[in-house]
Amino acid sequence: MITQIRPSELSSWLASAGPHGQPTVLDVREPSELRTASVSAKDFNLLTIPMGTVPARLSELDPTQPIACLCHHGSRSMQVASFLQSRGFAHVANIAGGIDAWSLELDASVPRY
């Protein structure tokens, strides 16, 4: 089962990463979406890999590091989180509500689309 975290819970989840190292927020949206709205990295690494290219770019991710997946509303990121977990990634979460919820809960300067 994939852990579901709201954007407002991200800081707590990041803090719980503990000895697992620097957590990553994996934004799986398309480049056009990233140009519309994106997040700033705070206490985490930010990596952008569009969902369709994740399998080919899997080597860019460390399966020992915590990864929270992000998309527009949470559906694509949930699919990627499930894929990562099936490939042995142990510390995976889905950011429920995606960047839309991020704008509402964490940073109103992030445009909603």
Helices and strands as residue ranges (DSSP letters): E 3-5, G 7-9, H 10-15, G 18-20, E 24-27, H 31-36, E 45-48, G 51-53, G 55-60, E 67-70, H 75-86, E 92-95, H 98-105
